[in-house]
Amino acid sequence: MSYIVKVIVGLIGTALLVIFVGELSHSISTGFAGFWGGFPFMVIVIIVCAMAIYDYWDECIRKK
């Protein structure tokens, strides 16, 4: 795969993942569970999103 295609597809996939789980966390925290009920899930989502962004940078952006 060419560099440009890898960057664009990786960015789209990472953005969709971050938006989906971020909004899921927001929905849980503002809904039935409340802030403190959704807080553990929010922490997990932040860690997973950070790992996904790092993996995107490592696989698509960084020159090896």
Backbone as a printed PyTorch tensor [residue, N CA C, xyz], in Angstrom:
tensor([[[  0.8500,  -1.1640,   0.0000],
         [  0.0000,   0.0000,   0.0000],
         [  0.9010,   1.2330,   0.0000]],

        [[  0.5060,   2.2520,  -0.7330],
         [  1.3180,   3.4620,  -0.7720],
         [  1.2030,   4.2280,   0.5460]],

        [[  2.1440,   5.1080,   0.7740],
         [  2.2060,   5.8710,   2.0310],
         [  0.9540,   6.7300,   2.2210]],

        [[  0.5250,   7.4180,   1.1640],
         [ -0.6370,   8.3180,   1.2660],
         [ -1.9070,   7.5320,   1.5730]],

        [[ -2.1030,   6.4190,   0.8930],
         [ -3.2960,   5.5980,   1.1320],
         [ -3.2910,   5.0660,   2.5600]],

        [[ -2.1280,   4.6340,   3.0380],
         [ -2.0190,   4.1160,   4.4010],
         [ -2.3580,   5.1930,   5.4250]],

        [[ -1.8830,   6.4050,   5.2010],
         [ -2.1540,   7.5060,   6.1320],
         [ -3.6420,   7.8540,   6.1440]],

        [[ -4.2580,   7.9380,   4.9670],
         [ -5.6690,   8.3370,   4.8890],
         [ -6.5820,   7.2640,   5.4800]],

        [[ -6.3740,   6.0110,   5.0930],
         [ -7.2200,   4.9280,   5.5960],
         [ -7.0170,   4.7410,   7.1000]],

        [[ -5.7810,   4.8270,   7.5610],
         [ -5.5130,   4.7200,   8.9910],
         [ -6.1450,   5.8390,   9.7890]],

        [[ -6.1060,   7.0430,   9.2430],
         [ -6.7220,   8.1880,   9.9210],
         [ -8.2330,   8.0280,   9.9990]],

        [[ -8.8500,   7.5850,   8.9130],
         [-10.3010,   7.3880,   8.9210],
         [-10.6900,   6.3110,   9.9360]],

        [[ -9.9830,   5.1920,   9.9230],
         [-10.2970,   4.1130,  10.8520],
         [-10.0880,   4.4990,  12.3040]],

        [[ -8.9880,   5.1680,  12.5800],
         [ -8.7100,   5.6040,  13.9530],
         [ -9.7220,   6.6400,  14.4110]],

        [[-10.0750,   7.5570,  13.5310],
         [-11.0650,   8.5800,  13.8850],
         [-12.4260,   7.9550,  14.1700]],

        [[-12.8390,   6.9990,  13.3570],
         [-14.1230,   6.3330,  13.5970],
         [-14.1200,   5.5900,  14.9280]],

        [[-13.0280,   4.9140,  15.2440],
         [-12.9300,   4.2050,  16.5190],
         [-13.0070,   5.1680,  17.6980]],

        [[-12.2270,   6.2470,  17.6340],
         [-12.1900,   7.2120,  18.7370],
         [-13.5500,   7.8900,  18.9090]],

        [[-14.1890,   8.2550,  17.8140],
         [-15.5080,   8.8920,  17.9040],
         [-16.5380,   7.9240,  18.4750]],

        [[-16.5320,   6.6800,  17.9920],
         [-17.5220,   5.7060,  18.4530],
         [-17.3920,   5.4240,  19.9440]],

        [[-16.2030,   5.0500,  20.4050],
         [-16.0670,   4.7050,  21.8200],
         [-16.1490,   5.9480,  22.7090]],

        [[-15.7420,   7.1050,  22.1880],
         [-15.8910,   8.3370,  22.9600],
         [-17.3490,   8.6960,  23.1920]],

        [[-18.1520,   8.5870,  22.1510],
         [-19.5810,   8.8680,  22.3020],
         [-20.2860,   7.7940,  23.1240]],

        [[-19.8340,   6.5560,  23.0240],
         [-20.3890,   5.4930,  23.8620],
         [-20.1050,   5.7920,  25.3310]],

        [[-18.9020,   6.2170,  25.6310],
         [-18.5470,   6.5730,  27.0040],
         [-19.3690,   7.7650,  27.4960]],

        [[-19.5390,   8.7460,  26.6280],
         [-20.3460,   9.9170,  26.9870],
         [-21.7900,   9.5130,  27.2690]],

        [[-22.3310,   8.6320,  26.4380],
         [-23.7050,   8.1670,  26.6100],
         [-23.8790,   7.4180,  27.9240]],

        [[-22.9220,   6.5730,  28.2610],
         [-23.0070,   5.8160,  29.5070],
         [-22.8940,   6.7540,  30.7140]],

        [[-21.9910,   7.7200,  30.6350],
         [-21.7490,   8.6180,  31.7710],
         [-22.8900,   9.5920,  32.0070]],

        [[-23.6020,   9.9720,  30.9650],
         [-24.6960,  10.9230,  31.1490],
         [-26.0430,  10.2370,  31.2770]],

        [[-26.0910,   8.9500,  31.0860],
         [-27.3540,   8.2230,  31.1310],
         [-27.5880,   7.5570,  32.4640]],

        [[-27.9760,   6.3210,  32.3980],
         [-28.3920,   5.5600,  33.5720],
         [-27.2910,   5.4100,  34.6110]],

        [[-26.0610,   5.2020,  34.1920],
         [-24.9700,   4.9150,  35.1300],
         [-24.5310,   6.1610,  35.8960]],

        [[-24.7100,   7.3310,  35.3410],
         [-24.2350,   8.5460,  35.9900],
         [-22.7300,   8.6770,  35.8280]],

        [[-22.2090,   9.8040,  36.3020],
         [-20.7790,  10.0610,  36.1120],
         [-19.9190,   9.0260,  36.8060]],

        [[-20.1830,   8.7640,  38.0840],
         [-19.3150,   7.8410,  38.8250],
         [-19.5090,   6.4030,  38.3890]],

        [[-20.6610,   6.0650,  37.8710],
         [-20.8780,   4.7180,  37.3510],
         [-20.1630,   4.5040,  36.0230]],

        [[-20.0760,   5.5670,  35.2120],
         [-19.4170,   5.4730,  33.9250],
         [-17.9460,   5.8200,  33.9630]],

        [[-17.4540,   6.2740,  35.1030],
         [-16.0630,   6.7060,  35.2110],
         [-15.0520,   5.5970,  34.9050]],

        [[-15.2180,   4.3710,  35.4350],
         [-14.2500,   3.3190,  35.0810],
         [-14.2080,   3.0410,  33.5710]],

        [[-15.3780,   3.0300,  32.9360],
         [-15.4130,   2.8190,  31.4930],
         [-14.7570,   3.9870,  30.7630]],

        [[-14.9450,   5.1890,  31.2680],
         [-14.3280,   6.3680,  30.6520],
         [-12.8030,   6.2780,  30.7070]],

        [[-12.2740,   5.8180,  31.8180],
         [-10.8170,   5.6600,  31.9500],
         [-10.3060,   4.6120,  30.9590]],

        [[-11.0380,   3.5050,  30.8360],
         [-10.6540,   2.4670,  29.8810],
         [-10.6860,   3.0060,  28.4630]],

        [[-11.7080,   3.7760,  28.1240],
         [-11.8340,   4.3490,  26.7770],
         [-10.6800,   5.3010,  26.4840]],

        [[-10.2930,   6.1030,  27.4460],
         [ -9.1780,   7.0340,  27.2420],
         [ -7.8800,   6.2640,  26.9810]],

        [[ -7.6480,   5.2010,  27.7300],
         [ -6.4380,   4.4020,  27.5410],
         [ -6.4590,   3.7150,  26.1790]],

        [[ -7.6000,   3.1400,  25.7950],
         [ -7.7100,   2.4460,  24.5060],
         [ -7.5460,   3.4280,  23.3470]],

        [[ -8.1340,   4.6100,  23.4570],
         [ -7.9800,   5.6150,  22.4000],
         [ -6.5290,   6.0810,  22.2860]],

        [[ -5.8660,   6.2400,  23.4040],
         [ -4.4470,   6.6170,  23.3650],
         [ -3.6150,   5.5280,  22.6930]],

        [[ -3.9110,   4.2660,  22.9830],
         [ -3.1860,   3.1690,  22.3420],
         [ -3.4770,   3.1110,  20.8450]],

        [[ -4.7290,   3.3750,  20.4470],
         [ -5.0820,   3.3600,  19.0230],
         [ -4.3890,   4.4900,  18.2750]],

        [[ -4.3190,   5.6620,  18.8830],
         [ -3.6440,   6.7930,  18.2480],
         [ -2.1500,   6.5350,  18.1480]],

        [[ -1.5580,   5.9500,  19.1810],
         [ -0.1430,   5.6090,  19.1190],
         [  0.1280,   4.5760,  18.0330]],

        [[ -0.7470,   3.5740,  17.9270],
         [ -0.5560,   2.5500,  16.9130],
         [ -0.6810,   3.1500,  15.5050]],

        [[ -1.6110,   4.0750,  15.3210],
         [ -1.7310,   4.7650,  14.0310],
         [ -0.4440,   5.5120,  13.7190]],

        [[  0.0720,   6.2310,  14.6850],
         [  1.3180,   6.9720,  14.4730],
         [  2.4680,   6.0250,  14.1640]],

        [[  2.5390,   4.9210,  14.9120],
         [  3.6430,   3.9720,  14.7400],
         [  3.5780,   3.2590,  13.3850]],

        [[  2.3940,   2.8890,  12.9340],
         [  2.2540,   2.1330,  11.6910],
         [  2.1950,   3.0120,  10.4490]],

        [[  1.5990,   4.1910,  10.5580],
         [  1.3260,   4.9750,   9.3460],
         [  2.1980,   6.2160,   9.1980]],

        [[  2.5110,   6.8790,  10.2600],
         [  3.1940,   8.1720,  10.1710],
         [  4.7100,   8.0380,  10.3020]],

        [[  5.1600,   7.3030,  11.3250],
         [  6.5910,   7.2220,  11.6180],
         [  7.3350,   6.5200,  10.5040]],

        [[  8.4310,   7.0970,  10.1170],
         [  9.2800,   6.4820,   9.0970],
         [ 10.1890,   5.4660,   9.7730]],

        [[ 10.2420,   4.2840,   9.2090],
         [ 11.0680,   3.2370,   9.8130],
         [ 12.3360,   3.0680,   9.0450]]])
